[in-house]
Amino acid sequence: MKRLHQVLGYAGLIPFFVFALLSYLNQDFKIILVCYSALIFSFLAGLLWASSLSNKQPTHTLYMSISAMLWS
């Protein structure tokens, strides 16, 4: 199962590399890269937020996740 997590984790980096390389060809891909990055960042902040609510973690984790979602 650990191997599957690693493969899926590295596969998630593929769009970042593809959009970064394509941004040299066309400037529109830079906008797509920024939007995709903000989407992923917001998703990860949401996971942190849900984790902080369920695990009774310190409140700074909750505030950090909320501010990250608002920033993205």
C-alpha positions in Angstrom: 0.0 0.0 0.0 2.9 2.4 0.7 4.1 1.9 -2.9 0.7 2.9 -4.2 0.7 6.1 -2.1 4.2 7.0 -3.5 3.1 6.4 -7.1 0.0 8.4 -6.7 1.9 11.2 -4.9 4.4 11.5 -7.7 1.7 11.2 -10.3 0.1 14.3 -8.8 3.3 16.3 -9.7 2.9 15.5 -13.4 0.5 18.4 -14.1 2.8 20.9 -12.4 5.7 19.8 -14.6 3.6 19.7 -17.8 2.1 23.1 -17.3 5.5 24.6 -16.3 7.1 23.2 -19.5 4.2 24.3 -21.7 4.3 27.8 -20.2 7.5 28.3 -22.3 5.5 27.8 -25.4 2.5 29.9 -24.6 1.9 32.4 -21.8 -1.7 31.1 -21.2 -0.2 28.0 -19.6 1.2 30.2 -16.8 -2.3 31.2 -15.9 -3.4 27.6 -15.9 -0.4 26.6 -13.8 -1.3 29.3 -11.2 -5.0 28.4 -11.1 -4.2 24.7 -10.8 -1.7 25.4 -8.0 -4.3 27.5 -6.1 -6.8 24.7 -6.5 -4.4 22.1 -5.1 -3.3 24.4 -2.3 -6.9 25.0 -1.3 -7.7 21.3 -1.4 -4.7 20.5 0.9 -5.8 23.3 3.2 -9.2 21.8 3.4 -7.7 18.5 4.3 -5.7 20.2 7.1 -8.9 22.0 8.3 -10.9 18.7 8.4 -8.1 17.0 10.2 -7.8 19.8 12.8 -11.5 19.6 13.5 -11.6 15.9 14.0 -8.4 15.4 15.9 -8.7 18.2 18.4 -5.4 19.7 17.2 -4.3 23.1 18.5 -6.2 26.1 17.2 -3.2 27.5 15.3 -3.6 24.6 12.9 -7.2 25.5 12.4 -6.4 29.2 11.8 -3.5 28.3 9.5 -5.7 26.1 7.3 -8.5 28.7 7.1 -6.0 31.4 6.1 -4.5 29.2 3.5 -7.9 28.5 2.0 -8.7 32.2 1.9 -5.3 33.1 0.4 -5.7 30.7 -2.4 
